[in-house]
């Protein structure tokens, strides 16, 4: 072994160079598992934070006209609870009627499905007999009056029934109702405390940064998230309300039962991107097939629903929403599917607001420009990260920005 000279510098010990992508992958897997396990706690927390950002402009206007923060927060939360109660009450009657008449409904569905299946079987048997007759001509000299031996008749199939499957689903729905009610109550209480605290939530976030540039950038991010979520929810709520009224009127003109139920269902389901319209078509098709005899009137009902939702999805929503909140459609679809896998229906509702918030944050964090560009729409260019040469768009509000020290 060769000795080093006295003036030689020993090589510094280097830490093992682990692949960065492996660490990121492990973190993402663990974070996804944690979000899935803690869904009952995280769903109301995330919903409250998103609603807090949506309603903060209303709180500022209330403060400008002299309304106390506690009173304004209570008014917003109570209005939201009343609105949800009205929606649930409008759907409660038809839902109870469906549950009470479920055995009869399942029998009718099974009978109609059995008729359709029998029609296809008869058509398949007729096509098979025609092909067999064409492929097997009578042999020369064979007696013409000898008929082929008929095949043994297939045993009649039992009527299709949905009673067992539907009863299990209804029972599971009633068992999960207390959990849903507790989460709604938790969301309302947490939202009240967040709104009543006013700008203290923003103040604590801004105070956690060290210099004035970072504080200003953090405040700008929060305000841009407010604007993005407010534009999205405002436009979507208006569009869904108009679409619900149009669907309700169409169902009434076509003779569907309880058209108000279809109006409310359309309003609620259309908050779910991509999947809500599909669920609505399935519900309309099932009810129309049960309510009308034959297939002509159900076809008209489904066509009317598809036309109205198609106009909304292809023309109205892109015109009113895409100009304000432009997102990568493919990434948005993957996000909706991912959050639906994690949090079911609630995940589909919060997927778009979360993507809007992530995109705004990525536009202002150095090193995340690629993420912001990937999330942006076709004609939308994300903002560059905030830098020293960037003009100031908005001054900080008058508040104590110094970080709290013990």
C-alpha positions in Angstrom: 0.0 0.0 0.0 1.5 3.3 -1.1 1.7 6.0 1.6 0.5 9.5 0.8 2.9 12.4 1.0 2.5 14.8 3.9 1.1 17.6 1.8 -1.4 15.4 0.0 -5.1 16.0 0.6 -7.1 12.9 1.6 -10.1 12.3 -0.6 -13.3 13.4 1.1 -15.7 10.7 2.0 -18.8 10.8 -0.2 -22.3 9.7 0.7 -23.7 6.9 -1.4 -25.5 8.4 -4.5 -29.0 6.9 -4.4 -31.2 7.4 -7.4 -33.4 10.4 -6.9 -36.3 8.9 -8.8 -36.4 5.9 -6.4 -36.8 8.1 -3.4 -39.5 10.1 -5.1 -41.3 6.9 -6.1 -41.2 5.6 -2.6 -42.6 8.9 -1.2 -45.4 8.9 -3.8 -46.4 5.4 -2.9 -46.4 6.1 0.8 -48.3 9.4 0.4 -51.0 7.7 -1.8 -51.4 5.0 0.8 -51.7 7.5 3.6 -54.3 9.6 1.7 -56.3 6.5 1.1 -56.2 5.2 4.7 -57.0 8.7 6.2 -59.9 9.4 3.7 -62.5 9.8 6.4 -60.5 12.5 8.0 -58.9 14.2 5.0 -62.1 14.5 2.9 -63.8 17.0 5.2 -60.6 18.8 5.8 -59.8 19.2 2.1 -63.4 20.2 1.3 -63.4 22.8 4.1 -60.1 24.3 2.8 -61.4 24.5 -0.7 -64.7 26.1 0.3 -62.8 28.5 2.5 -60.8 29.7 -0.5 -64.0 30.0 -2.5 -65.9 32.0 0.1 -63.1 34.3 1.2 -64.0 37.1 -1.3 -67.5 37.1 0.2 -66.0 37.5 3.7 -64.0 40.5 2.5 -67.0 42.1 1.0 -69.0 41.5 4.2 -66.2 43.1 6.3 -66.2 46.1 4.0 -69.8 46.8 4.7 -69.4 46.3 8.4 -70.8 42.8 9.0 -68.9 41.0 11.8 -66.8 38.1 10.7 -68.5 35.6 13.0 -72.0 36.6 11.7 -70.9 36.5 8.0 -69.2 33.1 8.5 -72.3 31.7 10.2 -74.6 33.0 7.4 -72.4 31.4 4.7 -72.2 28.0 6.5 -76.0 28.0 7.3 -76.8 28.9 3.7 -74.7 26.1 2.4 -76.2 23.6 4.8 -79.8 24.7 3.9 -78.9 24.4 0.2 -77.7 20.9 0.7 -80.8 20.1 2.8 -83.0 21.3 0.0 -81.3 19.1 -2.5 -81.5 16.0 -0.2 -85.2 16.8 0.5 -86.0 17.1 -3.2 -84.4 13.6 -3.8 -85.7 12.0 -0.6 -89.3 11.4 -1.8 -88.4 9.6 -5.1 -85.6 7.7 -3.3 -88.0 6.4 -0.6 -90.5 5.5 -3.3 -87.9 3.5 -5.2 -86.8 1.7 -2.1 -90.4 0.8 -1.1 -91.2 -0.5 -4.6 -87.8 -2.1 -5.3 -89.1 -5.7 -5.5 -91.6 -4.7 -8.1 -89.1 -2.5 -10.0 -86.6 -5.3 -10.0 -89.2 -7.7 -11.3 -90.2 -5.4 -14.1 -86.5 -4.8 -15.1 -85.9 -8.6 -15.0 -89.0 -9.2 -17.2 -87.9 -6.6 -19.8 -84.4 -7.9 -19.8 -85.7 -11.4 -20.2 -87.8 -10.3 -23.2 -84.8 -8.7 -24.8 -82.6 -11.7 -24.2 -85.3 -14.1 -25.6 -85.5 -11.9 -28.7 -81.8 -12.1 -29.2 -81.9 -15.9 -28.7 -84.7 -16.3 -31.2 -82.8 -14.2 -33.7 -79.6 -16.2 -33.1 -81.5 -19.5 -33.5 -83.1 -18.3 -36.8 -79.8 -17.2 -38.2 -78.2 -20.5 -37.2 -81.0 -22.5 -38.8 -80.7 -20.5 -42.0 -77.0 -21.0 -42.2 -77.3 -24.7 -41.5 -80.0 -25.1 -44.2 -77.8 -23.3 -46.7 -74.6 -25.3 -45.8 -76.4 -28.8 -45.9 -78.4 -29.2 -49.2 -80.4 -32.4 -49.6 -78.4 -35.3 -51.1 -79.4 -36.6 -54.6 -82.0 -39.3 -54.5 -82.9 -38.7 -50.8 -86.6 -38.6 -50.0 -87.9 -35.0 -50.0 -90.6 -35.6 -47.3 -88.1 -36.6 -44.5 -87.7 -33.6 -42.3 -84.6 -33.1 -40.2 -84.8 -34.1 -36.6 -85.4 -31.0 -34.6 -82.9 -30.1 -31.9 -84.0 -30.5 -28.4 -85.4 -27.3 -27.0 -83.3 -25.5 -24.6 -84.6 -25.2 -21.1 -86.4 -22.0 -20.4 -84.3 -19.5 -18.5 -85.5 -18.2 -15.2 -86.5 -14.5 -15.2 -83.7 -12.2 -14.4 -84.0 -10.6 -10.9 -82.2 -7.7 -9.3 -83.7 -8.0 -5.9 -80.7 -9.5 -4.1 -78.1 -7.2 -5.6 -80.3 -4.1 -5.2 -81.2 -5.0 -1.6 -77.6 -5.3 -0.6 -76.8 -1.9 -2.2 -79.7 -0.2 -0.4 -78.6 -1.7 2.9 -75.0 -0.6 2.5 -76.3 2.9 1.6 -78.2 3.2 4.8 -75.3 1.8 6.8 -73.0 4.5 5.4 -75.4 7.4 5.9 -74.3 8.2 9.5 -70.7 8.4 8.4 -71.6 10.8 5.6 -73.7 12.9 8.0 -70.8 13.1 10.4 -68.4 14.2 7.6 -70.8 16.9 6.4 -71.1 18.2 10.0 -67.3 18.2 10.4 -66.9 20.1 7.2 -69.4 22.7 8.2 -67.9 23.3 11.6 -64.3 23.5 10.3 -65.4 25.8 7.5 -67.1 28.2 10.0 -63.8 28.4 12.1 -61.7 29.1 9.0 -64.1 31.8 7.7 -64.5 33.4 11.2 -60.7 33.6 11.6 -60.6 35.9 8.5 -57.2 36.5 7.1 -55.4 34.9 10.0 -55.0 31.7 7.9 -53.3 33.7 5.2 -51.2 35.6 7.8 -49.8 32.5 9.3 -48.8 31.2 5.9 -47.1 34.5 4.9 -45.3 34.8 8.2 -43.6 31.4 7.7 -41.4 32.9 4.9 -38.3 34.9 5.5 -38.0 37.8 3.1 -40.6 40.2 1.7 -40.3 38.8 -1.9 -41.3 35.3 -0.7 -44.1 36.8 1.5 -45.5 38.7 -1.5 -45.3 35.6 -3.8 -47.1 33.5 -1.2 -49.9 36.1 -0.9 -50.2 36.3 -4.7 -50.5 32.5 -4.9 -53.3 32.4 -2.3 -55.2 35.2 -4.1 -54.8 33.5 -7.5 -56.1 30.2 -6.1 -59.1 32.2 -4.8 -59.7 33.7 -8.2 -59.3 30.4 -10.0 -61.6 28.4 -7.7 -64.1 31.3 -7.5 -64.3 31.5 -11.3 -64.6 27.7 -11.7 -67.3 27.2 -9.0 -69.2 30.2 -10.0 -69.4 29.3 -13.7 -70.0 25.6 -13.1 -72.8 26.3 -10.6 -74.6 28.7 -13.1 -74.2 26.2 -16.0 -75.4 23.3 -13.9 -78.5 25.2 -12.7 -79.5 26.2 -16.2 -78.9 22.6 -17.5 -80.9 21.2 -14.6 -83.9 23.4 -15.4 -83.6 22.5 -19.1 -83.5 18.8 -18.4 -86.4 19.1 -15.9 -88.6 20.9 -18.5 -87.6 18.3 -21.2 -88.5 15.4 -18.9 -91.9 17.1 -18.1 -92.7 17.6 -21.8 -91.8 14.0 -22.6 -94.0 12.6 -19.7 -91.3 11.4 -17.4 -92.3 11.0 -13.7 -91.1 13.5 -11.1 -89.2 15.9 -13.5 -87.9 17.9 -10.5 -85.9 14.9 -9.5 -84.1 14.7 -12.8 -83.5 18.5 -12.7 -81.8 18.2 -9.3 -79.9 15.1 -10.2 -78.5 16.8 -13.3 -77.5 19.8 -11.3 -75.6 17.6 -8.8 -74.1 15.1 -11.1 -72.8 17.7 -13.5 -70.3 18.8 -10.9 -68.5 15.5 -11.5 -66.4 15.9 -14.7 -66.8 13.2 -17.4 -68.6 10.6 -15.2 -71.6 12.7 -14.1 -73.1 12.8 -17.6 -72.7 9.0 -18.0 -74.4 8.4 -14.6 -77.2 10.7 -15.6 -77.8 8.9 -18.9 -77.9 5.5 -17.1 -80.5 6.8 -14.6 -82.7 8.4 -17.3 -82.5 5.3 -19.5 -83.5 3.0 -16.6 -86.4 5.1 -15.4 -87.7 5.6 -18.9 -87.6 1.9 -19.7 -89.6 1.2 -16.6 -92.1 4.0 -17.1 -92.9 3.6 -20.8 -94.0 0.5 -22.8 -91.8 -0.3 -25.8 -88.6 1.5 -26.7 -89.7 4.5 -28.8 -90.5 6.9 -25.9 -87.4 5.9 -23.9 -85.3 6.5 -27.0 -86.7 10.0 -27.3 -86.0 10.7 -23.6 -82.4 9.5 -23.8 -81.9 11.5 -27.0 -83.2 14.7 -25.4 -80.9 14.2 -22.3 -77.9 13.5 -24.5 -78.6 16.5 -26.7 -78.9 18.9 -23.7 -75.8 17.5 -22.0 -73.9 17.5 -25.2 -74.6 21.2 -25.9 -73.5 22.0 -22.4 -70.3 19.9 -22.5 -69.2 20.8 -26.0 -70.2 24.5 -26.3 -71.4 26.2 -23.1 -68.8 24.9 -20.6 -65.7 25.4 -22.8 -66.9 28.9 -23.6 -67.6 30.0 -20.0 -65.0 28.0 -18.1 -62.1 27.2 -20.3 -61.2 30.8 -20.9 -60.8 31.3 -17.1 -59.6 27.9 -16.0 -57.8 26.1 -18.8 -56.4 22.7 -18.0 -54.9 19.8 -19.8 -58.0 17.6 -20.6 -56.1 14.3 -20.5 -54.4 15.1 -17.2 -57.7 16.2 -15.8 -59.4 13.0 -16.8 -56.6 11.0 -15.1 -56.8 13.1 -12.0 -60.6 12.5 -11.8 -60.1 8.8 -12.2 -57.3 8.8 -9.6 -59.2 10.7 -6.9 -62.3 8.6 -7.6 -60.2 5.5 -6.9 -59.0 7.1 -3.7 -62.1 8.9 -2.4 -65.0 7.6 -4.5 -67.6 10.3 -5.4 -66.1 12.9 -3.1 -62.7 12.5 -4.9 -64.3 13.2 -8.3 -65.8 16.4 -6.9 -62.5 17.8 -5.5 -60.3 16.6 -8.3 -60.7 19.7 -10.5 -60.3 22.3 -7.7 -57.2 20.5 -6.4 -55.7 20.5 -9.9 -56.4 24.2 -10.2 -54.6 24.9 -6.9 -51.7 22.7 -7.8 -51.3 24.4 -11.1 -51.3 27.9 -9.5 -48.7 26.8 -6.9 -46.5 25.3 -9.6 -46.5 28.5 -11.6 -45.0 30.4 -8.7 -42.5 27.8 -7.3 -39.1 27.8 -8.9 -38.3 24.4 -10.5 -42.0 23.5 -11.1 -42.4 25.3 -14.4 -42.6 22.0 -16.2 -45.4 20.8 -14.0 -47.3 24.0 -14.6 -46.8 23.8 -18.3 -48.0 20.2 -18.3 -51.2 21.1 -16.5 -52.0 24.1 -18.6 -54.4 24.0 -21.5 -53.6 24.1 -25.2 -53.9 27.9 -25.6 -52.9 28.8 -22.1 -49.4 29.7 -21.0 -48.5 29.4 -17.4 -47.0 32.3 -15.6 -43.2 32.4 -15.1 -41.9 31.9 -11.6 -41.7 35.1 -9.6 -38.4 36.7 -9.8 -36.6 39.9 -8.8 -37.2 41.5 -12.2 -40.9 40.7 -12.3 -43.2 43.8 -11.8 -45.4 43.8 -8.8 -49.0 43.0 -9.5 -50.5 43.4 -6.1 -49.3 44.9 -2.8 -49.5 43.0 0.4 -52.4 43.9 2.7 -51.7 45.8 5.9 -50.8 43.0 8.3 -48.0 42.0 10.6 -45.7 40.0 8.3 -42.9 39.3 10.8 -42.6 35.7 11.7 -43.5 34.8 15.3 -40.6 33.8 17.4 -40.6 32.3 20.9 
